[in-house]
């Protein structure tokens, strides 16, 4: 098992507010954390940095190889809720940080299981003989789609597509989505910010993951996102 990650500022942003942390915890366990900050000035970068570090540190320090699925679930959820409380308090402490928040997507991958959690619109994909989005976008347009107000085709082009409905650090309490998926020996897991998913469709992601060796997948995806516009920070973590 291996994990490869890369982040890029994109073509138009003054700062990269994406953050990615990865670790090989042991020979059968890999962790990846991806966050995409939001907020004025440096607030978004502060939020994503703090969230990624808190979640990463808590999981790597607490996780044990004998944890059962309930213990893993509790660890992932408590890591995100802890980050939420810290960032929320930070925002209250400084006028410069008001409105700060961040998306978050986490994958803890063992030999046969993907344990995932997400808040916001950073995504978690499972790639086998096909590609499947595991996470659900917490966005205004996804809510509109579920309510039958827009079609699936309108999701990508709708003017409110970047409005998220849930973020780490914005409210006192957060309820992240949790996932548990069985894997096989050919499975790959990909985490990304919307700087990738807005500029590469699922077919692109699948084809590149099959065409290139794992070490090249993140960089090739970022190259394609830049070629297709690249108007946002772009971050990819790939577990194979």
Legacy VTK file of the C-alpha trace (Angstrom):
# vtk DataFile Version 3.0
C-alpha trace
ASCII
DATASET POLYDATA
POINTS 240 float
0.000 0.000 0.000
1.193 3.502 -0.783
-0.093 7.072 -0.711
0.936 9.904 -3.025
-0.277 13.486 -2.730
0.255 16.815 -4.445
-1.162 20.318 -4.178
-1.016 23.258 -6.565
-1.998 26.914 -6.154
-3.713 26.954 -9.559
-3.568 29.724 -12.139
-5.490 32.597 -10.540
-5.295 32.427 -6.730
-2.872 34.499 -4.652
-2.652 31.845 -1.939
-3.043 28.085 -1.703
-5.649 27.471 1.021
-5.735 23.711 0.414
-3.935 21.414 2.844
-3.071 17.733 2.612
-1.524 15.413 5.212
-0.726 11.735 4.603
0.906 8.942 6.579
1.688 5.252 6.348
0.636 4.361 9.900
1.733 0.743 9.537
2.168 -1.750 6.706
-1.607 -2.287 6.527
-2.938 1.201 7.287
-2.740 4.508 5.422
-4.220 7.886 6.348
-4.979 10.858 4.098
-6.543 14.174 5.119
-7.505 16.886 2.603
-8.953 20.302 3.524
-9.989 23.321 1.445
-10.150 26.572 3.419
-12.714 29.338 3.125
-12.694 32.886 4.479
-11.197 36.283 3.724
-7.480 37.120 3.697
-5.552 34.403 5.539
-8.567 32.975 7.376
-9.151 30.123 4.908
-5.547 29.011 5.047
-5.579 29.207 8.836
-8.728 27.081 9.008
-7.540 24.384 6.618
-4.082 24.194 8.217
-5.454 23.897 11.727
-8.131 21.362 10.781
-5.776 19.157 8.784
-3.190 19.142 11.575
-5.665 18.430 14.387
-7.348 15.596 12.493
-4.059 14.110 11.303
-2.386 14.298 14.732
-5.331 12.841 16.603
-5.768 9.881 14.268
-2.073 9.024 13.992
-1.536 9.254 17.761
-4.681 7.405 18.887
-5.198 4.728 16.213
-4.172 1.186 17.092
-4.101 -1.838 14.810
-6.488 -3.724 17.124
-9.241 -1.099 16.828
-12.616 -2.490 15.771
-14.861 -0.659 13.325
-16.757 1.141 16.076
-13.518 2.488 17.549
-12.351 3.705 14.127
-15.672 5.393 13.464
-15.571 7.158 16.835
-11.966 8.234 16.249
-12.692 9.767 12.839
-15.817 11.579 14.016
-14.190 12.899 17.208
-11.186 14.139 15.225
-13.406 16.237 12.955
-15.615 17.529 15.766
-12.534 18.520 17.773
-11.190 20.459 14.786
-14.589 22.103 14.396
-14.602 23.342 17.998
-11.054 24.703 17.799
-11.639 26.591 14.543
-14.983 27.946 15.708
-13.309 29.339 18.850
-10.462 30.785 16.764
-12.968 32.651 14.577
-14.611 34.158 17.654
-11.268 35.316 19.042
-10.276 37.592 16.155
-12.190 39.928 13.838
-9.767 38.976 11.048
-10.829 35.337 11.281
-14.607 35.784 11.348
-16.240 33.499 8.801
-13.304 31.111 8.586
-14.014 27.475 7.852
-12.842 24.555 5.809
-14.022 21.484 3.986
-12.568 18.189 5.101
-12.329 14.710 3.642
-10.485 11.896 5.399
-9.657 8.329 4.358
-8.259 5.697 6.688
-7.495 2.668 4.521
-6.684 -0.772 5.921
-5.930 -3.954 4.016
-9.585 -4.568 3.204
-11.641 -1.547 4.301
-11.980 2.149 3.536
-13.118 4.265 6.476
-14.042 7.740 5.273
-15.501 10.961 6.587
-16.326 14.287 4.952
-17.688 17.778 5.490
-18.214 20.154 2.556
-17.487 19.482 -1.116
-14.022 17.944 -1.083
-14.505 14.457 -2.448
-13.716 10.825 -1.788
-13.674 8.406 -4.735
-13.315 4.626 -4.911
-11.733 3.277 -8.084
-11.971 -0.387 -9.119
-13.280 -1.470 -12.525
-15.214 1.804 -12.384
-15.081 5.058 -10.416
-17.610 5.863 -7.708
-17.978 8.985 -5.602
-18.320 7.829 -2.004
-18.779 11.219 -0.358
-21.800 13.427 -0.903
-21.249 17.127 -1.653
-22.643 19.395 1.042
-23.584 22.141 -1.397
-26.545 24.312 -2.301
-26.784 22.759 -5.767
-26.736 19.205 -4.398
-29.631 20.104 -2.133
-31.434 21.640 -5.110
-30.810 18.488 -7.159
-32.126 16.241 -4.383
-35.235 18.428 -4.178
-35.793 18.075 -7.928
-35.157 21.773 -8.629
-32.303 21.185 -11.092
-31.063 18.278 -13.229
-27.826 16.355 -12.775
-26.444 18.082 -15.878
-27.065 21.498 -14.293
-25.027 20.673 -11.184
-21.678 21.552 -12.754
-22.685 24.777 -14.467
-25.075 26.261 -11.919
-23.915 29.715 -10.675
-24.267 28.578 -7.028
-22.288 25.360 -7.472
-19.498 26.525 -5.132
-21.798 27.457 -2.233
-21.308 24.871 0.499
-23.927 24.132 3.143
-21.637 22.580 5.741
-18.060 23.364 6.774
-15.699 22.686 9.666
-15.530 25.649 12.062
-18.595 27.603 10.979
-21.107 26.403 13.577
-20.798 25.185 17.163
-21.622 21.596 16.204
-20.914 19.579 13.073
-22.289 16.265 11.854
-19.893 14.798 9.289
-20.852 11.996 6.923
-19.162 8.670 7.693
-18.506 5.805 5.271
-17.278 2.238 5.530
-16.522 0.405 2.270
-14.979 -3.026 1.665
-11.969 -3.061 -0.680
-10.247 -5.624 -2.855
-6.602 -5.880 -3.886
-7.206 -3.786 -7.024
-8.945 -0.913 -5.252
-7.642 2.647 -5.265
-8.907 5.585 -3.202
-8.703 9.213 -4.294
-9.344 12.354 -2.238
-9.508 15.791 -3.845
-10.631 19.369 -3.451
-13.109 20.980 -5.836
-10.188 22.498 -7.713
-9.834 19.065 -9.264
-13.453 17.889 -9.432
-14.635 21.138 -11.051
-12.096 20.808 -13.862
-11.827 17.031 -14.360
-14.827 14.759 -14.697
-14.990 11.246 -13.302
-14.014 9.688 -16.624
-10.812 11.760 -16.656
-9.958 10.690 -13.107
-10.630 7.030 -13.875
-8.636 7.007 -17.133
-5.593 8.702 -15.605
-5.640 6.359 -12.605
-5.550 3.393 -14.974
-3.016 4.829 -17.417
-0.295 5.949 -15.001
1.613 4.351 -12.148
0.359 5.503 -8.723
3.286 7.886 -8.210
2.243 9.884 -11.289
-1.544 9.987 -10.822
-1.814 13.169 -8.679
0.549 15.199 -10.874
-1.169 14.086 -14.082
-4.592 14.983 -12.695
-3.352 18.404 -11.621
-1.859 18.982 -15.077
-5.243 18.241 -16.634
-7.094 20.532 -14.190
-4.671 23.347 -15.033
-5.141 22.696 -18.750
-8.924 22.851 -18.296
-8.862 26.229 -16.553
-7.252 25.779 -13.160
-9.016 28.719 -11.521
-8.732 27.259 -8.014
-6.272 25.541 -5.714
-5.959 21.862 -6.654
-5.158 19.032 -4.260
-5.094 15.263 -4.774
-4.231 12.334 -2.515
-4.124 8.865 -4.073
-4.002 5.591 -2.153
-3.251 2.333 -3.950
LINES 1 241
240 0 1 2 3 4 5 6 7 8 9 10 11 12 13 14 15 16 17 18 19 20 21 22 23 24 25 26 27 28 29 30 31 32 33 34 35 36 37 38 39 40 41 42 43 44 45 46 47 48 49 50 51 52 53 54 55 56 57 58 59 60 61 62 63 64 65 66 67 68 69 70 71 72 73 74 75 76 77 78 79 80 81 82 83 84 85 86 87 88 89 90 91 92 93 94 95 96 97 98 99 100 101 102 103 104 105 106 107 108 109 110 111 112 113 114 115 116 117 118 119 120 121 122 123 124 125 126 127 128 129 130 131 132 133 134 135 136 137 138 139 140 141 142 143 144 145 146 147 148 149 150 151 152 153 154 155 156 157 158 159 160 161 162 163 164 165 166 167 168 169 170 171 172 173 174 175 176 177 178 179 180 181 182 183 184 185 186 187 188 189 190 191 192 193 194 195 196 197 198 199 200 201 202 203 204 205 206 207 208 209 210 211 212 213 214 215 216 217 218 219 220 221 222 223 224 225 226 227 228 229 230 231 232 233 234 235 236 237 238 239
